Amino acid sequence: MLWITLLLLAVLFVIALVMTLQVAKQQNREIESREQRGVTAEDEIQQSQQYETESLRKNIPNLIKIYIGLFVIVLGFIVTILIIL
């Protein structure tokens, strides 16, 4: 039973990692599309400010949801293990 629980925890961590990498990949795509359009120094400053606001508005909440969900699931597994033991 312990091995099954550990395996499930490992799978959950991999899922969280994959979801985190998807957020990073999405950001890389946005950066590449901006680079292809060609940018000036003023554009870079504006993009930097826009990235900060978008990141706080979009990416951070997504990452928080991912890790809170993972924490709740792991906590559930730990409680289950303690009940079984």
Secondary structure, 3 states (H helix, E strand, C coil): CHHHHHHHHHHHHHHHHHHHHHHHHHHHHHHHHHHHHCCCHHHHHHHHHHHHHHHHHHHHHHHHHHHHHHHHHHHHHHHHHHHHC
